[in-house]
Amino acid sequence: MSKKKSEKPFDPASLKTPEDLLKFEIATELGLSDKVMENGWRSLTAKESGRIGGLMTKRKRQMKQEALNGTNP
């Protein structure tokens, strides 16, 4: 028998790490924040999750590049 994880209501105020904040920000930009808030992250399809992950990676790469360019004149 498999145990199903208990569904906890999603609370945006509980986001503590910068990665979690970025993840929720991107979900909001994609119009998925309502779905996440109602049903949690597990309600997203693989395509939606992959899109969020891809955009997170792209945004992190951009932030890293901007930080490097800002420190080197």
Beta strands, then each sheet from edge to edge (+ up, - down):
end
